[in-house]
């Protein structure tokens, strides 16, 4: 019997007097039992176009399953009286209709990944997320708003939204700036609607936290559910500002949070121009608001904004070009939020680390800092009659 299903298939050869059945009947019923046992997991699947859902001929499958159950309820004499070809036809219909089921693969976007481990109830239902101290990954029953969110890239790399680091193993986080390794995502053969994840190159499989064992897609330990994320949390600190660079379009909340692009820059200032409504994908912005966590809703694609001086990276990445990043600028005791020169890596001295999902400005002068300029009159240079 499949877990969570009321449907049960019993091999007739174990419960009936085989002397009353021909060898052909026994072989036909055995084949039907094998097919029904292998495909009963599809009884309760959800059909549709979403992640974790299937396409396929569910009507034909339901009819074949009903016919298979009818065989189980028959007496041995009734089965013996059946035409063997009719039993075989039910098996063929069941097998062929089950073969039409295709699990939709997750496309690029934000998700939470939850264990569907069918072998261990203590692990089932927990989320794969980065640890609070960013020392590695963990399975957690209570998902964290940001740390449990991952971004699946177009190239099938996986990045933690919470820390901005590429995720290349099930339990570890590689050093900041490490390039992401692509994963292969396949249907888990044991748990309907669940996925198996394999790291490309070495076949390492995201498993059930029992060491470094390499499970396959046929193992119920390596069963995972992708949950689509429709809101991205962004935290504004006491400083009142943050930057954001997201690979998807986002809708700003109606109140409490403002967004700005940098429309111009001089050697000493960055001109901030407010953006309302939807932030297009791959648009660096400065966010302003009271200290709080705000949720930005994932939106349909929007037209790109021209002339924005802000750039960004999805994963934490080393950048070689000279740039400014958000921070406190000015003299000690009289600092304000603005952009300051990014500090180069102490070992290499040729690059600096941009945090994942954050924005920066390319440097175009020699000034160490850029102060915010929100437009409007900043000085009177001359008076003309």
N, C-alpha and C positions, 0 to 999 in steps of 0.2 A: 504494500500500500504506500502511496506517495505521502510524504509529510503534509499534514493539513488537508488531506483529501479524503472524502468518504468512499472513493472508488477503490474496490479491491478486486484483484484478479487471481484466481486459484487455478493452478495447473490441474486439468481434469484427470490426468493420469494418476494423480496422487489420491483422488477421492472417489473414483468410480471403479467398478469391476472391469479391468482391462479385457477380460475374456469376451465380453459382449461387444467390444469395439475392434474394428479391423486395424491393422497397422497403419493404413492410410488415414483413418480417422484420428488415431493417436498422434501421428506426425502433423496433421493439419491443426489439431487443437493445441499441440505444443508450440507450433509456429505462431499461432494467434496469441498464446500466453506470452511468448517472448516479445512480440511487437507491442502488446498492450502494456506490459511492464516497463518497456523502454520509453513509451510515449505518454503514459498516464500523466506525467508532469504538465502536459499542455492543456489539461482539462480546465484549469482555473486561470490561465494566462489572460492578460488584458490585451485586446487588439487595439491598434491605433498607430499613430505616427510618432508618438513621444518616446523618450528614453525609457528603457525597461519594458516597452510594449512590443507587440509582434504584428507582422503582416502575415497573411496566409489564409487558407480556405478553412475557416473555423466551422462552417456549416457542415462541410463534408466530413471533417474530423469528428464533430459531435455525433453525426449519424453513424459513423463507423464505431465509435465508442459504445453507443447505445446497442448496436448489433452484437458487439463483443460481450457486453454485459448480459444480453439475452441468451447467448450461448452458455454462459456460466450458470444461469438459473435453470437450464434444462436438465432433465433426468438423463441417466446413461442411455436408456432405451431411445429417448427422443434424439439424443446426439447420434446414436448409431443409425437412426432412421434418416438422418440428414444426408444430403448429397455432399461428398467431400469437396467438390468444386465450390459449393456455396460457402463452406467454412473458409476455404482458401481465398475466395473473393473478398470476404470480410477482412481478412489479414492484409490483402493487397490494398484495399481501400484505406485501411487504418495507416499502413506504412506510407503510402503515397501522399495521403492528406497531411500526415505529420511532417513529411519532408518539405511541405510548402511553407512551414513556419520559419520566419526569419526575424531574429531579434534586431531591433533598430540599434545601430551603434551611436554612441554619443558623439556629437560634432563639437567643434571648438566652442568653448564657453566656460562659464563658472558652474561648479558642482560641489556637492558634498558626497563623499564616498563612505558608504555604510556596509559593515560586514553582514553577510547573509549566511554565515557559517552554519551548515546543517548538521555538523557533527558536535558542536559545542554551544549550548544555549548561553553560557557565560560570556561568550564573545559575540554572539549574534545580536545585531542591533546597535553595536558600538561604532563610533565614527573614527576614521583615520585622520588625525590632525597633528599639527606641530605642537611640541611641548611649549609651555609658557616661557621657559628659559632658552628656547631654540636649540636645545642640546640634541634633539632627535625627534622622532615621530612616536605617537602613542595611539592606542585604542581607548576611546573615552565614551562613557555612557551619556554624559552631558556634553553635547557639542558646544564649542565656543563659537560665537558669532563670526569672528574673523579667522581664527586658527584652523577651523574645520573646513574652510572654503579653499578649493583648489581651482586653478585655471588650466584647462586642457587646451593646448595650443593647436594651431593648424597642422603643425609638424608632430603632433602627439607627444610633445614634452609636457610635463606636469610641474606647475609652480604653486607653491603655497602662497595664498593671498595674505595670510597672517604675517609671515616673515619675509616674503618676497624671494625666497630661495628656491632653486630648482630641486625637485624631489626625484632622486634617482634610485632610492632603495625603500624597502617597506618600513624600516625602523630607524634609519639614519638620515641626517641632513648634511649634505656636503658643504664644504667651505663656501662662504659668500663669493659670488662671482663665478662659481663653477658652472660650466655650460650644462644645460639639460640634456638628458638622454631620452630618446623617443621610446614610448611604450607601445606594444601591440595589445589591442583590446579585442577579446573574443567572447563568444557566448560560453558560459559555464554549462557543461553538459549535464550536471547533476541537479542544479537548482534553477527552476524556470525564472526568467526575467533577470538573472544575475550574470555578472561578467567576470572573466578572468583577465588579469593584467600581467603582461610579460615585458620585462625590460629588454629592448632590442640589443643585440650583440651577444649576450650570454644567456638569454632565456630565463633570467631570474624572475620568479613569479611572486607577486604580492600575495603573501600567505596569511596565516592565522596567528602570527606572533609566537610561533613555537620554534624559534631559532632561525637558522638560515636555510631550512629545507626548501628544495625547489619542487613545489607542487605543480601539477598540470591543470588544464581546464576541466579535466574529468574528475577532479578532487573537490568535494564539497567544502573543504577548508578554504579554498581559494575562490570563494563566491562573494561578489561585491555588487552592491546596488549604487547606481549613480542617481543622485537627487539634484534636479536642476535648481540653481540659485537665481532668484529673481530680484534680490536686493543686496547691494554691497554696502556694508557698514564702513563709515569713515569717521575717525576720531579727530576732533580738534582739541589741541592741548590748551593750557592756560594762556599760551602766547596768542591764541586767537586765529592762527593761520595754519594751513597745511597745503601740500601740493598733491596732485593726483594725476596719474596717467593710466587710463584703462583701455583695454583692447575692444571694449564694447561700448555702445551708446548708453548713456545714463540720464535719467530724468531727475532733476534737482527736487528736493522737498519744497513744498509751497512756502514754508516759513523757516527762519532760523539760520539758513546757510546761503551764502552768495558765492558765485564762481567768477573768476576773471581769467582772461588770457593776457599775455603781454603783447600789446600791439606795437610797441616801439621801445627802443632802448638807446640811451646815450651812454657816455662814459661814466655817468654818476647815478643814473636813475633808470627805472623800468616803468613804463606807462601801463597801468592795468586798466583793461576795458571789460566791463561786466558782460557776462553771458547768461541769458535767462532760458528757462525751459529745459531743453535737451542738450547735453554735452555729446558731440559726435565721438565715435570711437577713435582711439589713438590721438586724443587731444590733451595736451598738457594744460592744467589749470592750477590757479591758486584759489584755494577755498578759504572763506572767512566766516567766522561765527563764534558764538559763545562756546566755552569749553563744554563739549558734549560729544556723543556718538550719534551720527546722522545716517539714515539709510537712503541710498540712491537707487532708484528702481531701474533695472535693465530695460532698455527701450529698443524700439525698431531702429534700424540704421538711419542716420541723419546726415545731411550735407556737411562736408568738411568745412572748417573755418579757415579762411585764407589769412595769411599775414601773422599767424601766431608765432612768437619767438620762443615759446616753450617746447622743449623736446622731452622724451622720457624713455624708460625701458620697462618691460613687463617683469622680467626677473632681475634680481640684483646683479649688475654687470659692471665690469671695469670699462671706463671710458677714457680714451686717450686725449680727446680735444680739451682745450682749456674751457672752463665753464664756471658758472655761478650756481649755487644751490641755496635753498631757503635756510635762513638762520637769523640770529641776532647780529646787527651791525652797529657800529658806532663805538664811542669811547666807553670804557668801563664805568658803570654807574649811570650811563646815559645812553643805553642801547635801545634800539628799536628793531622790529622785524623787517627784514629785507633780504637781499641776496648777497652772499659773500663768496669769495673765490674757493672753489673746491680744492681740498687738500690732496695732493698726489700721494700715491702709495709710498710708504717709507722705504720699502725694499727696492721697488722698481724705479720709483721717482718719475715714471712716465705716464701713469694712469691713476684714476681715482674711482672709487666705488659709488655708483648710483644705486640707491635702494630700489627694490622692486616696486612697481606701480607708482613711482615718484617722478617728478618733472624737474628739469633744470634749464638754464639759459646758456647758450654758447657765448663765450667771452669775445667782445669785439673792441676792447680797449685795455688800458693798463690800470684802471681803478680797481682797488681791492674789493670794493663793495658797490652795490646798486640799491638805492633807496626806492621805496614805492612812490609812484606818481600816479594819482588817480585822475589826472586830467584837470582841466580848468586853468584859471589864471594862477601862475606861481610867482610872477614878478612883473614889475612895470619897467621896461627897458628905456622907453622914451615917450615923450608927449608930443603929438603932432596936431597943429591947429586943423 
